Amino acid sequence: MWIRQRPDWPTFSFDASRLASAVAEYRRRAEALAGAVSQLAVDDRWEALVDLLVSEAIKTSAIEGEQLDRASVRSSIKAYIGLTPKDTLSRDPRADGIAALMVSVRDNVARPLDAALLGTWQTMAIPERPFHALERGVFRRGDAPMLIVSGYIGKQRVHYEAPPASRVPQEMARFLAWYNATDPAIKLMGHTPPGLAFRTPRAAERPRHG
């Protein structure tokens, strides 16, 4: 039985008090960092922001199996923020796409999250590729199952099967309602049950690596 097939999915219970210290520590560190950055000169603040976005972009891409050139990501982030001309954008579409995504997330941090914005971000994160029939910017469709597997062909192990595409809009609507009504500090704790509820539907098509 997959986790999404449990009768209590996705209304798992958890003890919020056990997260309280972690949330408080996150807030303390965030406030200390904001205070330190506020003391920097304006140019240094922008550089600190660029460094943060580059680091996030590199880590996010690594999770998906993409190894990006840091300098390429940096040049595109600076161009999208407006610190350098647009002609300094990276020529690597993967680096340019994740840079556009990082800047858009920053610019839209106070905006309610919806399916259209998620679709825009997914399109940024996954550049068009010749000979890859990947539908971008929308929730996945069709009858083909989405599987998380490992191993060689013939010896593959299925770790997880996502819900059918027909269920994705319902699952995502439930997640988005939770997200837009929840404390920002809790949202950042992706290991919480609602964070699990976001990952479980595997809402969009994804490129295959290897």
Residue frames as a rotation matrix with the C-alpha (Angstrom) as fourth column:
MET 1
0.578 0.816 0.000 0.00
0.816 -0.578 0.000 0.00
0.000 0.000 -1.000 0.00
TRP 2
-0.400 -0.661 0.635 1.34
0.619 -0.706 -0.344 3.40
0.676 0.255 0.692 -0.98
ILE 3
-0.844 0.005 -0.537 1.04
0.468 -0.483 -0.740 6.23
-0.263 -0.876 0.405 1.53
ARG 4
-0.814 0.547 -0.194 -1.59
-0.580 -0.758 0.298 7.95
0.017 0.355 0.935 -0.64
GLN 5
-0.323 0.703 -0.634 -3.77
-0.176 0.613 0.770 4.84
0.930 0.360 -0.074 -0.36
ARG 6
-0.887 -0.001 -0.461 -4.04
0.442 0.283 -0.851 4.98
0.131 -0.959 -0.250 3.41
PRO 7
0.014 0.999 0.049 -7.58
0.912 -0.033 0.409 5.68
0.410 0.040 -0.911 4.63
ASP 8
0.494 0.158 -0.855 -6.42
0.668 -0.698 0.257 8.72
-0.557 -0.698 -0.450 6.62
TRP 9
-0.607 -0.735 0.301 -4.60
0.747 -0.399 0.532 10.33
-0.271 0.549 0.791 3.66
PRO 10
-0.100 -0.984 0.147 -3.76
0.424 -0.176 -0.888 13.19
0.900 -0.027 0.435 3.80
THR 11
0.466 0.370 0.804 -5.20
-0.472 -0.664 0.580 14.14
0.748 -0.650 -0.135 7.20
PHE 12
0.031 -0.552 -0.833 -2.41
0.615 0.667 -0.420 12.68
0.788 -0.499 0.360 9.28
SER 13
0.959 0.258 0.116 -2.18
0.054 -0.569 0.821 13.85
0.277 -0.781 -0.560 12.86
PHE 14
-0.036 -0.986 -0.166 0.99
0.658 0.101 -0.746 15.21
0.752 -0.136 0.645 14.39
ASP 15
0.468 0.107 -0.877 2.02
0.851 -0.323 0.414 16.98
-0.239 -0.940 -0.242 17.55
ALA 16
0.654 -0.163 0.738 2.54
0.349 -0.801 -0.487 20.64
0.671 0.576 -0.467 16.56
SER 17
0.932 -0.302 0.202 4.26
-0.336 -0.507 0.794 21.33
-0.137 -0.808 -0.573 19.88
ARG 18
0.479 -0.792 0.378 7.16
0.507 0.602 0.617 19.12
-0.716 -0.104 0.690 18.79
LEU 19
0.190 -0.380 0.905 7.77
0.922 -0.249 -0.298 21.52
0.338 0.891 0.303 15.89
ALA 20
0.941 0.337 -0.012 7.56
0.322 -0.886 0.334 24.63
0.102 -0.318 -0.943 18.04
SER 21
0.477 -0.825 -0.305 11.25
0.125 -0.280 0.952 24.74
-0.870 -0.492 -0.031 18.98
ALA 22
-0.314 -0.589 0.745 12.35
0.827 0.216 0.519 24.19
-0.466 0.779 0.420 15.37
VAL 23
0.382 0.538 0.752 10.03
0.815 -0.579 0.001 26.94
0.436 0.612 -0.660 14.13
ALA 24
0.960 -0.041 -0.276 11.26
0.142 -0.781 0.609 29.30
-0.241 -0.624 -0.744 16.85
GLU 25
0.092 -0.996 0.018 14.90
0.356 0.050 0.933 28.53
-0.930 -0.079 0.359 15.97
TYR 26
-0.158 -0.079 0.984 14.20
0.987 -0.019 0.157 29.14
0.006 0.997 0.081 12.28
ARG 27
0.759 0.521 0.391 12.63
0.520 -0.846 0.119 32.52
0.392 0.113 -0.913 13.09
ARG 28
0.750 -0.536 -0.388 15.53
0.127 -0.459 0.879 33.45
-0.649 -0.708 -0.277 15.39
ARG 29
-0.231 -0.899 0.371 18.11
0.607 0.165 0.778 32.67
-0.760 0.405 0.508 12.71
ALA 30
0.049 0.322 0.945 16.10
0.963 -0.267 0.041 34.40
0.266 0.908 -0.323 9.99
GLU 31
0.945 0.327 0.018 15.78
0.304 -0.897 0.322 37.56
0.121 -0.299 -0.947 12.08
ALA 32
0.428 -0.868 -0.253 19.50
0.170 -0.197 0.966 37.49
-0.888 -0.456 0.063 12.95
LEU 33
-0.327 -0.535 0.779 20.38
0.853 0.187 0.487 37.09
-0.406 0.824 0.395 9.26
ALA 34
0.432 0.567 0.702 18.02
0.798 -0.602 -0.005 39.89
0.420 0.562 -0.713 8.24
GLY 35
0.933 -0.110 -0.342 19.60
0.143 -0.758 0.636 42.13
-0.329 -0.643 -0.692 10.88
ALA 36
0.020 -0.998 0.063 23.11
0.382 0.066 0.922 41.36
-0.924 0.005 0.383 9.68
VAL 37
-0.237 -0.064 0.969 22.20
0.971 0.012 0.238 41.97
-0.027 0.998 0.059 6.04
SER 38
0.752 0.623 0.216 20.52
0.626 -0.777 0.065 45.28
0.208 0.087 -0.974 6.91
GLN 39
0.650 -0.581 -0.491 23.88
0.085 -0.586 0.806 46.55
-0.756 -0.565 -0.332 8.17
LEU 40
-0.177 -0.745 0.643 25.59
0.794 0.278 0.541 45.95
-0.582 0.606 0.542 4.84
ALA 41
-0.615 -0.070 -0.785 26.13
-0.358 -0.863 0.357 48.58
-0.702 0.501 0.506 2.18
VAL 42
0.369 0.888 -0.274 23.53
-0.660 0.043 -0.750 48.50
-0.655 0.457 0.602 -0.61
ASP 43
0.184 -0.361 -0.914 25.85
-0.897 0.318 -0.306 46.87
0.401 0.877 -0.265 -3.15
ASP 44
-0.842 -0.534 0.080 26.85
-0.507 0.731 -0.456 44.23
0.185 -0.424 -0.886 -0.60
ARG 45
-0.271 0.833 0.482 23.18
-0.491 0.311 -0.814 43.48
-0.828 -0.457 0.325 0.13
TRP 46
0.571 0.477 -0.668 22.57
-0.806 0.173 -0.565 42.75
-0.154 0.862 0.484 -3.54
GLU 47
-0.253 -0.752 -0.609 25.62
-0.755 0.547 -0.361 40.49
0.605 0.369 -0.706 -3.64
ALA 48
-0.817 0.014 0.576 24.39
-0.462 0.581 -0.670 38.64
-0.344 -0.813 -0.469 -0.55
LEU 49
0.235 0.969 0.075 21.00
-0.601 0.205 -0.773 38.13
-0.764 0.136 0.630 -2.24
VAL 50
0.416 -0.145 -0.898 22.65
-0.852 0.281 -0.441 36.85
0.316 0.949 -0.006 -5.41
ASP 51
-0.675 -0.736 -0.049 24.82
-0.652 0.627 -0.426 34.44
0.345 -0.255 -0.903 -3.40
LEU 52
-0.511 0.569 0.645 21.72
-0.453 0.459 -0.764 33.09
-0.730 -0.683 0.023 -1.63
LEU 53
0.529 0.789 -0.311 19.76
-0.661 0.153 -0.735 32.60
-0.532 0.595 0.603 -4.85
VAL 54
0.065 -0.598 -0.799 22.71
-0.862 0.369 -0.347 30.94
0.503 0.711 -0.492 -6.59
SER 55
-0.836 -0.409 0.366 23.15
-0.547 0.667 -0.505 28.52
-0.038 -0.623 -0.781 -3.70
GLU 56
-0.122 0.888 0.443 19.44
-0.429 0.355 -0.831 27.63
-0.895 -0.291 0.338 -3.73
ALA 57
0.559 0.328 -0.761 19.47
-0.818 0.070 -0.570 27.16
-0.134 0.942 0.308 -7.50
ILE 58
-0.331 -0.790 -0.516 22.48
-0.795 0.528 -0.298 24.83
0.508 0.311 -0.803 -7.41
LYS 59
-0.843 0.031 0.537 21.03
-0.386 0.661 -0.644 22.72
-0.375 -0.750 -0.545 -4.57
THR 60
0.165 0.985 0.051 17.57
-0.556 0.136 -0.820 22.53
-0.815 0.107 0.570 -6.15
SER 61
0.440 -0.053 -0.896 19.03
-0.875 0.200 -0.442 21.39
0.203 0.978 0.042 -9.46
ALA 62
-0.646 -0.759 -0.075 21.25
-0.705 0.631 -0.324 18.80
0.293 -0.157 -0.943 -7.77
ILE 63
-0.398 0.600 0.694 18.17
-0.469 0.517 -0.716 17.19
-0.788 -0.610 0.075 -6.20
GLU 64
0.683 0.719 -0.127 16.84
-0.417 0.241 -0.876 16.64
-0.600 0.651 0.465 -9.73
GLY 65
0.467 -0.572 0.674 20.16
0.596 0.767 0.237 15.24
-0.653 0.291 0.699 -10.95
GLU 66
0.792 -0.179 0.584 21.30
0.413 -0.548 -0.728 18.41
0.451 0.817 -0.360 -12.73
GLN 67
0.167 -0.815 -0.554 24.87
0.816 -0.200 0.541 19.61
-0.553 -0.543 0.632 -12.19
LEU 68
0.834 0.270 0.481 24.98
0.507 -0.718 -0.476 23.28
0.217 0.641 -0.736 -13.21
ASP 69
-0.274 -0.935 0.226 27.85
0.794 -0.352 -0.496 25.70
0.543 0.044 0.838 -13.64
ARG 70
0.073 0.307 -0.949 27.71
0.901 -0.429 -0.069 28.18
-0.428 -0.850 -0.308 -10.76
ALA 71
-0.739 -0.424 -0.524 29.06
0.198 -0.879 0.433 31.08
-0.644 0.216 0.734 -12.84
SER 72
-0.845 0.481 0.234 26.36
0.242 -0.046 0.969 30.55
0.477 0.876 -0.077 -15.48
VAL 73
0.062 0.892 -0.447 23.60
0.930 0.110 0.349 30.52
0.361 -0.438 -0.823 -12.88
ARG 74
-0.146 -0.202 -0.969 25.04
0.732 -0.680 0.031 33.61
-0.665 -0.705 0.247 -11.25
SER 75
-0.961 -0.263 -0.086 25.21
0.136 -0.721 0.680 35.62
-0.241 0.641 0.728 -14.47
SER 76
-0.519 0.836 0.178 21.55
0.401 0.054 0.914 34.89
0.755 0.546 -0.363 -15.26
ILE 77
0.151 0.567 -0.810 20.36
0.988 -0.051 0.148 35.68
0.042 -0.822 -0.568 -11.74
LYS 78
-0.471 -0.402 -0.785 22.11
0.492 -0.858 0.144 39.05
-0.732 -0.319 0.602 -11.81
ALA 79
-0.982 0.134 0.132 20.57
0.057 -0.454 0.889 39.82
0.179 0.881 0.439 -15.19
TYR 80
-0.230 0.966 -0.121 17.04
0.639 0.244 0.729 38.86
0.733 0.091 -0.674 -14.09
ILE 81
0.086 0.211 -0.974 17.33
0.936 -0.351 0.006 40.97
-0.340 -0.912 -0.228 -10.95
GLY 82
0.879 0.232 0.417 18.48
0.410 -0.814 -0.411 43.89
0.244 0.532 -0.811 -13.07
LEU 83
0.624 -0.717 -0.311 22.02
0.058 -0.355 0.933 44.21
-0.779 -0.600 -0.180 -11.78
THR 84
-0.607 -0.794 -0.015 23.52
-0.017 -0.005 1.000 43.51
-0.794 0.607 -0.011 -15.22
PRO 85
-0.334 0.481 -0.811 22.26
-0.914 -0.375 0.154 43.82
-0.230 0.792 0.565 -18.82
LYS 86
0.604 0.688 0.403 20.04
-0.536 0.725 -0.433 41.10
-0.590 0.046 0.806 -20.29
ASP 87
0.695 -0.362 -0.621 22.77
-0.516 0.350 -0.782 40.19
0.500 0.864 0.057 -22.78
THR 88
-0.433 -0.846 0.310 24.72
-0.841 0.257 -0.476 38.69
0.323 -0.467 -0.823 -19.87
LEU 89
0.542 0.684 0.488 22.16
-0.780 0.626 -0.010 35.90
-0.312 -0.375 0.873 -19.45
SER 90
-0.366 -0.675 0.641 23.68
-0.386 0.737 0.555 32.43
-0.847 -0.045 -0.530 -19.53
ARG 91
-0.277 0.209 -0.938 23.56
-0.942 0.131 0.308 30.53
0.187 0.969 0.160 -22.82
ASP 92
-0.963 0.017 -0.270 22.87
0.073 0.977 -0.200 27.33
0.260 -0.212 -0.942 -20.89
PRO 93
-0.244 0.951 0.189 19.05
-0.362 -0.270 0.892 26.99
0.900 0.149 0.410 -20.91
ARG 94
0.240 0.300 -0.923 19.12
0.666 0.641 0.382 24.90
0.706 -0.707 -0.046 -17.72
ALA 95
-0.593 -0.540 -0.597 21.11
0.804 -0.439 -0.402 27.53
-0.045 -0.718 0.694 -15.80
ASP 96
-0.914 0.276 0.299 19.00
-0.166 -0.924 0.345 30.32
0.371 0.265 0.890 -17.27
GLY 97
-0.065 0.970 -0.236 15.75
-0.006 0.236 0.972 28.54
0.998 0.065 -0.009 -16.42
ILE 98
0.163 0.099 -0.982 16.58
0.907 0.376 0.189 27.86
0.388 -0.921 -0.028 -12.78
ALA 99
-0.851 -0.474 -0.226 17.83
0.523 -0.806 -0.276 31.43
-0.051 -0.353 0.934 -12.42
ALA 100
-0.639 0.699 0.322 14.53
-0.296 -0.610 0.735 32.78
0.710 0.374 0.597 -13.76
LEU 101
0.201 0.728 -0.655 12.70
0.394 0.552 0.735 30.49
0.897 -0.405 -0.176 -11.33
MET 102
-0.286 -0.392 -0.875 14.67
0.952 -0.013 -0.305 31.65
0.108 -0.920 0.377 -8.28
VAL 103
-0.994 -0.108 0.022 14.06
0.107 -0.993 -0.051 35.32
0.027 -0.048 0.998 -9.08
SER 104
-0.378 0.924 0.053 10.36
-0.261 -0.161 0.952 34.74
0.888 0.346 0.302 -9.79
VAL 105
0.126 0.380 -0.916 9.89
0.753 0.565 0.337 32.90
0.646 -0.732 -0.215 -6.48
ARG 106
-0.659 -0.440 -0.610 11.49
0.733 -0.556 -0.392 35.85
-0.167 -0.705 0.689 -4.69
ASP 107
-0.954 0.259 0.150 9.34
-0.181 -0.899 0.399 38.36
0.238 0.353 0.905 -6.54
ASN 108
-0.150 0.974 -0.173 6.11
-0.398 0.101 0.912 36.43
0.905 0.205 0.372 -5.88
VAL 109
-0.828 -0.301 -0.472 6.74
0.223 0.597 -0.771 35.39
0.514 -0.744 -0.428 -2.29
ALA 110
-0.847 0.530 -0.035 3.74
-0.199 -0.377 -0.905 37.33
-0.493 -0.760 0.425 -0.96
ARG 111
-0.392 0.715 -0.579 1.39
-0.889 -0.131 0.440 36.24
0.238 0.686 0.687 -3.74
PRO 112
0.296 0.543 0.786 -1.13
-0.642 0.722 -0.257 33.45
-0.707 -0.429 0.562 -3.11
LEU 113
-0.785 -0.616 0.069 0.09
-0.407 0.596 0.692 30.25
-0.467 0.515 -0.718 -4.72
ASP 114
0.395 0.918 0.023 -2.08
-0.574 0.267 -0.774 28.82
-0.717 0.293 0.633 -7.49
ALA 115
0.472 -0.153 0.868 -1.88
0.463 0.881 -0.096 26.26
-0.750 0.447 0.487 -10.29
ALA 116
0.944 -0.091 0.318 -1.00
0.249 -0.435 -0.865 28.88
0.217 0.896 -0.387 -12.91
LEU 117
0.593 -0.766 0.249 2.02
-0.804 -0.584 0.118 30.12
0.055 -0.270 -0.961 -10.95
LEU 118
0.245 -0.481 0.842 3.20
-0.285 0.794 0.537 26.57
-0.927 -0.371 0.057 -10.31
GLY 119
0.711 0.084 0.698 2.90
0.573 0.507 -0.644 25.90
-0.408 0.858 0.312 -14.04
THR 120
0.900 -0.411 0.143 4.96
-0.255 -0.765 -0.591 28.97
0.352 0.495 -0.794 -14.85
TRP 121
0.342 -0.805 0.485 7.67
-0.858 -0.057 0.510 27.89
-0.383 -0.591 -0.710 -12.43
GLN 122
0.361 -0.186 0.914 7.73
0.124 0.981 0.150 24.36
-0.924 0.059 0.377 -13.81
THR 123
0.909 -0.007 0.416 8.15
0.415 -0.052 -0.908 25.73
0.028 0.999 -0.045 -17.34
MET 124
0.684 -0.706 0.181 11.09
-0.689 -0.708 -0.157 27.83
0.239 -0.018 -0.971 -16.16
ALA 125
0.240 -0.609 0.756 12.71
-0.712 0.418 0.564 24.91
-0.660 -0.673 -0.333 -14.38
ILE 126
-0.007 -0.173 0.985 12.42
0.381 0.910 0.163 22.47
-0.925 0.376 0.060 -17.29
PRO 127
-0.329 -0.168 -0.929 13.63
-0.649 -0.674 0.352 23.97
-0.686 0.719 0.113 -20.59
GLU 128
0.794 0.571 -0.210 12.28
-0.512 0.440 -0.738 22.67
-0.329 0.693 0.642 -23.87
ARG 129
-0.287 -0.887 0.363 14.34
-0.433 0.458 0.777 19.79
-0.855 0.066 -0.515 -25.20
PRO 130
-0.152 0.192 -0.970 14.39
-0.979 0.107 0.174 18.52
0.137 0.976 0.172 -28.78
PHE 131
-0.319 0.082 -0.944 12.85
-0.335 0.922 0.193 15.07
0.887 0.377 -0.267 -29.22
HIS 132
-0.941 0.104 -0.323 11.42
0.337 0.399 -0.853 15.07
0.040 -0.911 -0.410 -25.67
ALA 133
-0.292 0.919 0.264 7.63
0.126 -0.237 0.963 15.05
0.948 0.315 -0.047 -25.67
LEU 134
-0.631 0.015 -0.775 7.23
0.775 0.056 -0.630 16.67
0.034 -0.998 -0.047 -22.27
GLU 135
0.221 0.784 0.579 4.13
0.553 -0.590 0.588 18.71
0.803 0.191 -0.565 -21.52
ARG 136
-0.715 -0.601 -0.358 5.19
0.653 -0.390 -0.649 21.70
0.250 -0.698 0.671 -19.46
GLY 137
-0.926 0.222 0.305 3.27
-0.273 -0.952 -0.136 24.21
0.260 -0.209 0.943 -17.38
VAL 138
0.105 0.994 0.020 0.25
-0.818 0.075 0.570 22.03
0.565 -0.076 0.821 -16.62
PHE 139
0.030 -0.007 1.000 -0.64
-0.751 0.660 0.027 19.18
-0.660 -0.751 0.015 -14.31
ARG 140
-0.890 -0.452 -0.066 0.20
-0.387 0.670 0.634 15.83
-0.243 0.589 -0.771 -15.83
ARG 141
0.213 0.962 -0.172 -2.41
-0.893 0.121 -0.433 14.10
-0.396 0.246 0.885 -17.94
GLY 142
-0.081 -0.189 -0.979 -2.92
-0.757 0.651 -0.063 10.73
0.649 0.736 -0.195 -19.56
ASP 143
0.852 0.521 -0.038 -3.09
-0.417 0.722 0.553 7.16
0.316 -0.455 0.832 -18.31
ALA 144
0.202 -0.847 -0.492 0.59
0.185 0.527 -0.830 6.34
0.962 0.076 0.263 -17.98
PRO 145
0.867 0.094 -0.489 1.60
0.489 0.027 0.872 5.81
0.095 -0.995 -0.022 -14.34
MET 146
0.422 -0.779 0.463 4.31
-0.510 -0.626 -0.589 7.98
0.749 0.013 -0.662 -12.80
LEU 147
0.881 -0.170 -0.441 6.82
0.393 0.782 0.483 5.81
0.263 -0.599 0.756 -10.99
ILE 148
0.462 -0.835 0.298 9.91
-0.884 -0.461 0.079 6.45
0.071 -0.300 -0.951 -8.91
VAL 149
0.991 -0.116 -0.063 12.29
0.110 0.989 -0.097 3.61
0.074 0.089 0.993 -9.75
SER 150
0.279 -0.960 0.005 15.92
-0.874 -0.252 0.415 2.65
-0.398 -0.120 -0.910 -9.37
GLY 151
-0.005 -0.388 0.922 18.11
-0.022 0.921 0.388 0.00
-1.000 -0.018 -0.013 -10.92
TYR 152
-0.831 -0.393 -0.393 18.82
-0.416 -0.030 0.909 -1.24
-0.369 0.919 -0.138 -14.41
ILE 153
0.031 0.845 -0.534 16.20
-0.990 0.099 0.099 -2.31
0.137 0.526 0.840 -16.94
GLY 154
0.148 0.120 -0.982 15.05
-0.189 0.978 0.091 -5.78
0.971 0.172 0.168 -15.98
LYS 155
-0.273 -0.271 -0.923 16.13
0.826 0.426 -0.369 -5.28
0.493 -0.863 0.108 -12.38
GLN 156
-0.549 0.111 0.829 14.24
-0.168 -0.986 0.021 -2.15
0.819 -0.127 0.560 -11.53
ARG 157
-0.588 0.375 -0.716 12.75
0.808 0.294 -0.510 -1.52
0.020 -0.879 -0.477 -8.13
VAL 158
-0.060 0.671 0.739 9.60
0.301 -0.694 0.654 0.61
0.952 0.262 -0.160 -7.85
HIS 159
-0.874 -0.321 -0.364 9.84
0.443 -0.223 -0.868 2.86
0.197 -0.921 0.337 -4.79
TYR 160
-0.492 0.737 -0.464 6.61
0.089 -0.487 -0.869 4.74
-0.866 -0.469 0.174 -5.32
GLU 161
-0.613 0.417 0.671 3.68
0.750 0.038 0.661 5.05
0.249 0.908 -0.336 -7.73
ALA 162
-0.959 0.243 -0.145 2.01
-0.186 -0.927 -0.325 8.46
-0.214 -0.285 0.934 -7.81
PRO 163
-0.160 0.972 0.173 -1.78
0.150 0.197 -0.969 8.79
-0.976 -0.129 -0.178 -7.91
PRO 164
-0.133 0.152 0.979 -3.36
0.971 0.218 0.098 8.66
-0.199 0.964 -0.176 -11.38
ALA 165
-0.902 -0.307 0.303 -3.39
0.392 -0.877 0.278 11.91
0.180 0.370 0.911 -13.32
SER 166
-0.134 0.948 0.287 -7.15
0.350 -0.226 0.909 12.21
0.927 0.223 -0.302 -12.90
ARG 167
0.568 0.343 -0.748 -6.63
0.792 0.018 0.610 12.75
0.223 -0.939 -0.262 -9.17
VAL 168
-0.440 -0.897 -0.046 -3.90
0.878 -0.420 -0.230 15.35
0.187 -0.141 0.972 -9.43
PRO 169
-0.414 0.281 0.866 -6.15
0.037 -0.945 0.324 18.46
0.910 0.166 0.381 -9.67
GLN 170
0.694 0.718 -0.061 -8.06
0.037 0.049 0.998 17.41
0.719 -0.694 0.007 -6.53
GLU 171
0.451 -0.600 -0.661 -4.87
0.890 0.357 0.283 16.65
0.066 -0.716 0.695 -4.59
MET 172
-0.582 -0.746 0.322 -3.23
0.737 -0.652 -0.178 19.91
0.343 0.134 0.930 -5.62
ALA 173
0.003 0.665 0.747 -6.33
-0.036 -0.747 0.664 22.00
0.999 -0.029 0.022 -4.85
ARG 174
0.855 0.296 -0.427 -6.24
0.360 0.255 0.897 20.58
0.374 -0.921 0.111 -1.34
PHE 175
0.037 -0.930 -0.365 -2.55
0.998 0.017 0.058 21.36
-0.048 -0.367 0.929 -0.98
LEU 176
-0.561 -0.265 0.785 -2.88
0.471 -0.881 0.039 24.91
0.681 0.391 0.619 -2.33
ALA 177
0.484 0.794 0.368 -5.73
0.013 -0.427 0.904 25.65
0.875 -0.433 -0.217 0.08
TRP 178
0.740 -0.295 -0.604 -3.52
0.672 0.281 0.685 24.52
-0.032 -0.913 0.407 2.96
TYR 179
-0.236 -0.958 0.163 -0.49
0.962 -0.254 -0.098 26.44
0.135 0.134 0.982 1.70
ASN 180
-0.392 0.107 0.914 -2.27
0.274 -0.935 0.227 29.76
0.878 0.339 0.337 1.33
ALA 181
0.622 0.693 0.363 -3.75
-0.189 -0.318 0.929 29.53
0.760 -0.647 -0.067 4.84
THR 182
0.748 -0.366 -0.554 -0.62
0.634 0.641 0.432 28.44
0.198 -0.674 0.711 6.71
ASP 183
0.790 -0.543 -0.283 2.11
-0.154 -0.624 0.766 30.15
-0.593 -0.562 -0.577 8.73
PRO 184
0.734 -0.536 -0.418 5.11
-0.560 -0.129 -0.818 30.82
0.385 0.834 -0.395 6.42
ALA 185
-0.178 -0.856 0.485 7.50
-0.981 0.195 -0.017 29.25
-0.080 -0.479 -0.874 8.91
ILE 186
0.105 0.294 0.950 5.61
-0.296 0.921 -0.253 25.95
-0.950 -0.254 0.184 8.79
LYS 187
0.932 0.285 -0.226 5.55
-0.277 0.154 -0.948 26.02
-0.236 0.946 0.223 4.97
LEU 188
0.317 -0.900 -0.298 9.34
-0.878 -0.160 -0.452 25.96
0.359 0.405 -0.841 4.90
MET 189
-0.393 -0.418 0.819 9.44
-0.743 0.670 -0.015 22.75
-0.543 -0.614 -0.573 6.90
GLY 190
-0.129 0.355 -0.926 8.97
-0.938 0.259 0.231 20.37
0.322 0.898 0.299 4.00
HIS 191
-0.857 -0.218 -0.467 9.10
-0.105 0.961 -0.256 17.27
0.504 -0.171 -0.846 6.18
THR 192
-0.659 0.696 0.284 5.74
-0.487 -0.108 -0.866 18.07
-0.573 -0.710 0.411 7.80
PRO 193
-0.320 0.607 0.728 2.64
0.535 0.749 -0.390 16.11
-0.782 0.265 -0.564 6.69
PRO 194
0.717 0.613 -0.332 1.44
0.052 -0.522 -0.851 18.97
-0.695 0.593 -0.406 4.43
GLY 195
0.014 -0.789 -0.615 4.87
-0.868 -0.315 0.385 19.10
-0.497 0.528 -0.689 2.83
LEU 196
-0.769 -0.214 0.602 4.54
-0.023 0.951 0.309 15.39
-0.638 0.224 -0.736 2.14
ALA 197
0.181 0.945 0.274 1.10
0.461 0.164 -0.872 16.07
-0.869 0.284 -0.406 0.67
PHE 198
0.528 -0.062 -0.847 2.71
-0.611 -0.720 -0.328 18.36
-0.590 0.691 -0.418 -1.92
ARG 199
-0.463 -0.843 -0.273 5.31
-0.815 0.284 0.505 15.84
-0.348 0.456 -0.819 -3.05
THR 200
-0.481 0.226 0.847 3.08
-0.036 0.960 -0.277 12.79
-0.876 -0.163 -0.454 -3.14
PRO 201
0.589 0.806 0.056 0.86
-0.009 0.076 -0.997 13.66
-0.808 0.587 0.052 -6.16
ARG 202
-0.524 -0.799 0.294 3.91
0.422 0.055 0.905 14.27
-0.739 0.598 0.309 -8.45
ALA 203
0.213 0.899 -0.383 1.70
0.145 -0.417 -0.897 16.83
-0.966 0.136 -0.219 -10.15
ALA 204
0.584 -0.041 -0.811 3.66
-0.711 -0.508 -0.487 17.59
-0.391 0.861 -0.326 -13.33
GLU 205
0.937 -0.350 -0.011 5.53
0.271 0.746 -0.608 15.61
0.221 0.566 0.794 -15.93
ARG 206
0.611 -0.791 -0.019 9.24
-0.430 -0.352 0.831 15.33
-0.665 -0.500 -0.555 -15.22
PRO 207
0.446 -0.525 -0.725 12.25
-0.788 0.152 -0.596 14.72
0.423 0.837 -0.346 -17.45
ARG 208
0.979 -0.188 0.074 14.06
0.141 0.898 0.416 11.43
-0.144 -0.398 0.906 -17.16
HIS 209
0.433 -0.898 -0.072 17.79
-0.895 -0.438 0.079 11.53
-0.103 0.030 -0.994 -16.44
GLY 210
-0.279 -0.676 0.682 20.30
-0.531 0.701 0.477 8.98
-0.800 -0.229 -0.554 -17.45
